[in-house]
């Protein structure tokens, strides 16, 4: 009988409990690129692309139920997303970074867009 995989939460200290990420549409237009620039102008916000080329907005904010010893304070009633996180290949930060691309500030994102020759800029407003 095949053993059920269990994420190594006790080993890594619940790295995934330090943020939440919500999938967003892949940016394809100037408006999309501009929205991402706006997101990145806020504290504790990042944008990333995972290894499956999906795009996410990431909010660096700890779970309020993570205890001082890094264990889950509501383990038996934790949300399903917590129960299943880390059970698929590449879905656990303990084993590998979830990021293919990661932008934590607007300057790095703009540099990436420029290097990729993406036409992302709107016309400048007059002074």
PyMOL CGO cylinders between C-alpha atoms (Angstrom):
from pymol import cmd
from pymol.cgo import CYLINDER

trace = [
    CYLINDER, 0.00, 0.00, 0.00, 1.37, 3.43, -1.00, 0.3, 1, 1, 1, 1, 1, 1,
    CYLINDER, 1.37, 3.43, -1.00, 2.01, 5.76, 1.92, 0.3, 1, 1, 1, 1, 1, 1,
    CYLINDER, 2.01, 5.76, 1.92, 0.21, 9.14, 1.86, 0.3, 1, 1, 1, 1, 1, 1,
    CYLINDER, 0.21, 9.14, 1.86, 2.56, 12.07, 1.45, 0.3, 1, 1, 1, 1, 1, 1,
    CYLINDER, 2.56, 12.07, 1.45, 2.75, 14.50, 4.35, 0.3, 1, 1, 1, 1, 1, 1,
    CYLINDER, 2.75, 14.50, 4.35, 4.33, 17.92, 4.06, 0.3, 1, 1, 1, 1, 1, 1,
    CYLINDER, 4.33, 17.92, 4.06, 7.30, 18.48, 6.40, 0.3, 1, 1, 1, 1, 1, 1,
    CYLINDER, 7.30, 18.48, 6.40, 5.65, 21.34, 8.32, 0.3, 1, 1, 1, 1, 1, 1,
    CYLINDER, 5.65, 21.34, 8.32, 7.39, 20.44, 11.55, 0.3, 1, 1, 1, 1, 1, 1,
    CYLINDER, 7.39, 20.44, 11.55, 10.76, 20.67, 9.80, 0.3, 1, 1, 1, 1, 1, 1,
    CYLINDER, 10.76, 20.67, 9.80, 10.36, 23.89, 7.84, 0.3, 1, 1, 1, 1, 1, 1,
    CYLINDER, 10.36, 23.89, 7.84, 8.43, 25.90, 10.40, 0.3, 1, 1, 1, 1, 1, 1,
    CYLINDER, 8.43, 25.90, 10.40, 5.40, 26.63, 8.25, 0.3, 1, 1, 1, 1, 1, 1,
    CYLINDER, 5.40, 26.63, 8.25, 7.02, 28.84, 5.62, 0.3, 1, 1, 1, 1, 1, 1,
    CYLINDER, 7.02, 28.84, 5.62, 3.76, 28.89, 3.68, 0.3, 1, 1, 1, 1, 1, 1,
    CYLINDER, 3.76, 28.89, 3.68, 2.01, 30.38, 6.74, 0.3, 1, 1, 1, 1, 1, 1,
    CYLINDER, 2.01, 30.38, 6.74, 3.88, 33.66, 6.23, 0.3, 1, 1, 1, 1, 1, 1,
    CYLINDER, 3.88, 33.66, 6.23, 1.99, 34.78, 3.15, 0.3, 1, 1, 1, 1, 1, 1,
    CYLINDER, 1.99, 34.78, 3.15, -1.04, 34.26, 1.01, 0.3, 1, 1, 1, 1, 1, 1,
    CYLINDER, -1.04, 34.26, 1.01, -1.10, 34.23, -2.76, 0.3, 1, 1, 1, 1, 1, 1,
    CYLINDER, -1.10, 34.23, -2.76, -4.00, 34.65, -5.14, 0.3, 1, 1, 1, 1, 1, 1,
    CYLINDER, -4.00, 34.65, -5.14, -3.80, 33.69, -8.80, 0.3, 1, 1, 1, 1, 1, 1,
    CYLINDER, -3.80, 33.69, -8.80, -4.18, 36.55, -11.27, 0.3, 1, 1, 1, 1, 1, 1,
    CYLINDER, -4.18, 36.55, -11.27, -4.47, 36.60, -15.05, 0.3, 1, 1, 1, 1, 1, 1,
    CYLINDER, -4.47, 36.60, -15.05, -1.24, 36.59, -17.01, 0.3, 1, 1, 1, 1, 1, 1,
    CYLINDER, -1.24, 36.59, -17.01, -0.44, 40.20, -17.89, 0.3, 1, 1, 1, 1, 1, 1,
    CYLINDER, -0.44, 40.20, -17.89, -0.85, 40.87, -21.62, 0.3, 1, 1, 1, 1, 1, 1,
    CYLINDER, -0.85, 40.87, -21.62, -1.83, 44.52, -21.98, 0.3, 1, 1, 1, 1, 1, 1,
    CYLINDER, -1.83, 44.52, -21.98, -0.50, 47.90, -20.87, 0.3, 1, 1, 1, 1, 1, 1,
    CYLINDER, -0.50, 47.90, -20.87, -3.34, 48.05, -18.37, 0.3, 1, 1, 1, 1, 1, 1,
    CYLINDER, -3.34, 48.05, -18.37, -2.35, 44.64, -16.92, 0.3, 1, 1, 1, 1, 1, 1,
    CYLINDER, -2.35, 44.64, -16.92, 1.29, 45.71, -16.62, 0.3, 1, 1, 1, 1, 1, 1,
    CYLINDER, 1.29, 45.71, -16.62, 0.22, 48.97, -15.01, 0.3, 1, 1, 1, 1, 1, 1,
    CYLINDER, 0.22, 48.97, -15.01, -1.98, 47.16, -12.47, 0.3, 1, 1, 1, 1, 1, 1,
    CYLINDER, -1.98, 47.16, -12.47, 0.97, 45.02, -11.46, 0.3, 1, 1, 1, 1, 1, 1,
    CYLINDER, 0.97, 45.02, -11.46, 3.10, 48.15, -11.09, 0.3, 1, 1, 1, 1, 1, 1,
    CYLINDER, 3.10, 48.15, -11.09, 0.38, 49.54, -8.80, 0.3, 1, 1, 1, 1, 1, 1,
    CYLINDER, 0.38, 49.54, -8.80, 0.30, 46.36, -6.70, 0.3, 1, 1, 1, 1, 1, 1,
    CYLINDER, 0.30, 46.36, -6.70, 4.08, 46.53, -6.28, 0.3, 1, 1, 1, 1, 1, 1,
    CYLINDER, 4.08, 46.53, -6.28, 3.91, 50.09, -4.97, 0.3, 1, 1, 1, 1, 1, 1,
    CYLINDER, 3.91, 50.09, -4.97, 2.33, 48.69, -1.79, 0.3, 1, 1, 1, 1, 1, 1,
    CYLINDER, 2.33, 48.69, -1.79, 4.22, 47.31, 1.20, 0.3, 1, 1, 1, 1, 1, 1,
    CYLINDER, 4.22, 47.31, 1.20, 4.50, 43.54, 1.66, 0.3, 1, 1, 1, 1, 1, 1,
    CYLINDER, 4.50, 43.54, 1.66, 3.11, 42.80, -1.80, 0.3, 1, 1, 1, 1, 1, 1,
    CYLINDER, 3.11, 42.80, -1.80, 4.91, 40.82, -4.47, 0.3, 1, 1, 1, 1, 1, 1,
    CYLINDER, 4.91, 40.82, -4.47, 4.07, 39.33, -7.84, 0.3, 1, 1, 1, 1, 1, 1,
    CYLINDER, 4.07, 39.33, -7.84, 5.31, 35.96, -8.97, 0.3, 1, 1, 1, 1, 1, 1,
    CYLINDER, 5.31, 35.96, -8.97, 5.04, 33.40, -11.72, 0.3, 1, 1, 1, 1, 1, 1,
    CYLINDER, 5.04, 33.40, -11.72, 5.22, 29.78, -10.63, 0.3, 1, 1, 1, 1, 1, 1,
    CYLINDER, 5.22, 29.78, -10.63, 6.83, 26.86, -12.45, 0.3, 1, 1, 1, 1, 1, 1,
    CYLINDER, 6.83, 26.86, -12.45, 3.56, 26.18, -14.30, 0.3, 1, 1, 1, 1, 1, 1,
    CYLINDER, 3.56, 26.18, -14.30, 3.57, 29.77, -15.68, 0.3, 1, 1, 1, 1, 1, 1,
    CYLINDER, 3.57, 29.77, -15.68, 0.64, 30.88, -13.52, 0.3, 1, 1, 1, 1, 1, 1,
    CYLINDER, 0.64, 30.88, -13.52, 0.78, 34.43, -12.14, 0.3, 1, 1, 1, 1, 1, 1,
    CYLINDER, 0.78, 34.43, -12.14, 0.03, 35.37, -8.52, 0.3, 1, 1, 1, 1, 1, 1,
    CYLINDER, 0.03, 35.37, -8.52, -0.19, 38.38, -6.26, 0.3, 1, 1, 1, 1, 1, 1,
    CYLINDER, -0.19, 38.38, -6.26, 1.47, 37.61, -2.94, 0.3, 1, 1, 1, 1, 1, 1,
    CYLINDER, 1.47, 37.61, -2.94, 0.72, 39.33, 0.35, 0.3, 1, 1, 1, 1, 1, 1,
    CYLINDER, 0.72, 39.33, 0.35, 3.48, 38.87, 2.95, 0.3, 1, 1, 1, 1, 1, 1,
    CYLINDER, 3.48, 38.87, 2.95, 1.38, 38.62, 6.08, 0.3, 1, 1, 1, 1, 1, 1,
    CYLINDER, 1.38, 38.62, 6.08, 1.54, 35.84, 8.67, 0.3, 1, 1, 1, 1, 1, 1,
    CYLINDER, 1.54, 35.84, 8.67, -1.35, 33.58, 9.52, 0.3, 1, 1, 1, 1, 1, 1,
    CYLINDER, -1.35, 33.58, 9.52, -2.86, 34.70, 12.82, 0.3, 1, 1, 1, 1, 1, 1,
    CYLINDER, -2.86, 34.70, 12.82, -3.26, 31.07, 13.92, 0.3, 1, 1, 1, 1, 1, 1,
    CYLINDER, -3.26, 31.07, 13.92, 0.42, 30.13, 13.63, 0.3, 1, 1, 1, 1, 1, 1,
    CYLINDER, 0.42, 30.13, 13.63, 1.76, 29.65, 17.15, 0.3, 1, 1, 1, 1, 1, 1,
    CYLINDER, 1.76, 29.65, 17.15, 5.09, 30.98, 18.45, 0.3, 1, 1, 1, 1, 1, 1,
    CYLINDER, 5.09, 30.98, 18.45, 6.63, 27.53, 17.94, 0.3, 1, 1, 1, 1, 1, 1,
    CYLINDER, 6.63, 27.53, 17.94, 5.48, 27.72, 14.26, 0.3, 1, 1, 1, 1, 1, 1,
    CYLINDER, 5.48, 27.72, 14.26, 2.83, 25.01, 14.66, 0.3, 1, 1, 1, 1, 1, 1,
    CYLINDER, 2.83, 25.01, 14.66, -0.77, 25.53, 13.56, 0.3, 1, 1, 1, 1, 1, 1,
    CYLINDER, -0.77, 25.53, 13.56, -3.07, 26.62, 16.37, 0.3, 1, 1, 1, 1, 1, 1,
    CYLINDER, -3.07, 26.62, 16.37, -6.16, 25.26, 14.57, 0.3, 1, 1, 1, 1, 1, 1,
    CYLINDER, -6.16, 25.26, 14.57, -4.59, 22.17, 13.02, 0.3, 1, 1, 1, 1, 1, 1,
    CYLINDER, -4.59, 22.17, 13.02, -7.69, 19.93, 13.32, 0.3, 1, 1, 1, 1, 1, 1,
    CYLINDER, -7.69, 19.93, 13.32, -9.99, 22.56, 11.79, 0.3, 1, 1, 1, 1, 1, 1,
    CYLINDER, -9.99, 22.56, 11.79, -7.57, 24.33, 9.43, 0.3, 1, 1, 1, 1, 1, 1,
    CYLINDER, -7.57, 24.33, 9.43, -8.86, 25.29, 5.96, 0.3, 1, 1, 1, 1, 1, 1,
    CYLINDER, -8.86, 25.29, 5.96, -8.66, 22.72, 3.17, 0.3, 1, 1, 1, 1, 1, 1,
    CYLINDER, -8.66, 22.72, 3.17, -6.09, 24.84, 1.29, 0.3, 1, 1, 1, 1, 1, 1,
    CYLINDER, -6.09, 24.84, 1.29, -3.76, 24.35, 4.29, 0.3, 1, 1, 1, 1, 1, 1,
    CYLINDER, -3.76, 24.35, 4.29, -4.50, 20.61, 4.45, 0.3, 1, 1, 1, 1, 1, 1,
    CYLINDER, -4.50, 20.61, 4.45, -3.63, 20.07, 0.80, 0.3, 1, 1, 1, 1, 1, 1,
    CYLINDER, -3.63, 20.07, 0.80, -0.72, 22.52, 0.43, 0.3, 1, 1, 1, 1, 1, 1,
    CYLINDER, -0.72, 22.52, 0.43, 2.50, 20.65, -0.15, 0.3, 1, 1, 1, 1, 1, 1,
    CYLINDER, 2.50, 20.65, -0.15, 0.85, 17.41, -1.19, 0.3, 1, 1, 1, 1, 1, 1,
    CYLINDER, 0.85, 17.41, -1.19, 1.54, 17.86, -4.91, 0.3, 1, 1, 1, 1, 1, 1,
    CYLINDER, 1.54, 17.86, -4.91, 4.93, 17.90, -6.62, 0.3, 1, 1, 1, 1, 1, 1,
    CYLINDER, 4.93, 17.90, -6.62, 6.61, 21.29, -6.30, 0.3, 1, 1, 1, 1, 1, 1,
    CYLINDER, 6.61, 21.29, -6.30, 3.89, 22.65, -4.05, 0.3, 1, 1, 1, 1, 1, 1,
    CYLINDER, 3.89, 22.65, -4.05, 5.97, 23.02, -0.90, 0.3, 1, 1, 1, 1, 1, 1,
    CYLINDER, 5.97, 23.02, -0.90, 8.52, 25.77, -0.33, 0.3, 1, 1, 1, 1, 1, 1,
    CYLINDER, 8.52, 25.77, -0.33, 10.53, 23.46, 1.92, 0.3, 1, 1, 1, 1, 1, 1,
    CYLINDER, 10.53, 23.46, 1.92, 11.64, 21.43, -1.11, 0.3, 1, 1, 1, 1, 1, 1,
    CYLINDER, 11.64, 21.43, -1.11, 11.89, 24.09, -3.80, 0.3, 1, 1, 1, 1, 1, 1,
    CYLINDER, 11.89, 24.09, -3.80, 11.12, 27.72, -4.41, 0.3, 1, 1, 1, 1, 1, 1,
    CYLINDER, 11.12, 27.72, -4.41, 7.62, 28.21, -5.81, 0.3, 1, 1, 1, 1, 1, 1,
    CYLINDER, 7.62, 28.21, -5.81, 8.93, 31.07, -7.93, 0.3, 1, 1, 1, 1, 1, 1,
    CYLINDER, 8.93, 31.07, -7.93, 10.01, 31.01, -11.55, 0.3, 1, 1, 1, 1, 1, 1,
    CYLINDER, 10.01, 31.01, -11.55, 9.83, 34.82, -11.55, 0.3, 1, 1, 1, 1, 1, 1,
    CYLINDER, 9.83, 34.82, -11.55, 9.46, 36.99, -8.44, 0.3, 1, 1, 1, 1, 1, 1,
    CYLINDER, 9.46, 36.99, -8.44, 9.08, 40.76, -8.17, 0.3, 1, 1, 1, 1, 1, 1,
    CYLINDER, 9.08, 40.76, -8.17, 9.05, 42.47, -4.80, 0.3, 1, 1, 1, 1, 1, 1,
    CYLINDER, 9.05, 42.47, -4.80, 9.35, 46.04, -6.07, 0.3, 1, 1, 1, 1, 1, 1,
    CYLINDER, 9.35, 46.04, -6.07, 8.23, 48.04, -9.07, 0.3, 1, 1, 1, 1, 1, 1,
    CYLINDER, 8.23, 48.04, -9.07, 11.76, 48.85, -10.26, 0.3, 1, 1, 1, 1, 1, 1,
    CYLINDER, 11.76, 48.85, -10.26, 12.68, 45.18, -10.72, 0.3, 1, 1, 1, 1, 1, 1,
    CYLINDER, 12.68, 45.18, -10.72, 9.42, 44.56, -12.56, 0.3, 1, 1, 1, 1, 1, 1,
    CYLINDER, 9.42, 44.56, -12.56, 9.92, 47.52, -14.90, 0.3, 1, 1, 1, 1, 1, 1,
    CYLINDER, 9.92, 47.52, -14.90, 13.50, 46.40, -15.59, 0.3, 1, 1, 1, 1, 1, 1,
    CYLINDER, 13.50, 46.40, -15.59, 12.20, 42.91, -16.46, 0.3, 1, 1, 1, 1, 1, 1,
    CYLINDER, 12.20, 42.91, -16.46, 9.55, 44.32, -18.83, 0.3, 1, 1, 1, 1, 1, 1,
    CYLINDER, 9.55, 44.32, -18.83, 12.11, 46.57, -20.54, 0.3, 1, 1, 1, 1, 1, 1,
    CYLINDER, 12.11, 46.57, -20.54, 14.62, 43.71, -20.91, 0.3, 1, 1, 1, 1, 1, 1,
    CYLINDER, 14.62, 43.71, -20.91, 11.88, 41.54, -22.48, 0.3, 1, 1, 1, 1, 1, 1,
    CYLINDER, 11.88, 41.54, -22.48, 11.11, 44.43, -24.90, 0.3, 1, 1, 1, 1, 1, 1,
    CYLINDER, 11.11, 44.43, -24.90, 7.52, 44.59, -23.69, 0.3, 1, 1, 1, 1, 1, 1,
    CYLINDER, 7.52, 44.59, -23.69, 5.69, 47.79, -24.60, 0.3, 1, 1, 1, 1, 1, 1,
    CYLINDER, 5.69, 47.79, -24.60, 4.33, 48.56, -21.14, 0.3, 1, 1, 1, 1, 1, 1,
    CYLINDER, 4.33, 48.56, -21.14, 4.57, 52.33, -20.72, 0.3, 1, 1, 1, 1, 1, 1,
    CYLINDER, 4.57, 52.33, -20.72, 1.74, 54.77, -21.18, 0.3, 1, 1, 1, 1, 1, 1,
    CYLINDER, 1.74, 54.77, -21.18, 2.64, 58.21, -22.50, 0.3, 1, 1, 1, 1, 1, 1,
    CYLINDER, 2.64, 58.21, -22.50, 4.00, 60.51, -19.85, 0.3, 1, 1, 1, 1, 1, 1,
    CYLINDER, 4.00, 60.51, -19.85, 1.75, 63.28, -18.63, 0.3, 1, 1, 1, 1, 1, 1,
    CYLINDER, 1.75, 63.28, -18.63, 2.92, 66.83, -19.32, 0.3, 1, 1, 1, 1, 1, 1,
    CYLINDER, 2.92, 66.83, -19.32, 4.64, 68.64, -16.47, 0.3, 1, 1, 1, 1, 1, 1,
]
cmd.load_cgo(trace, "trace")
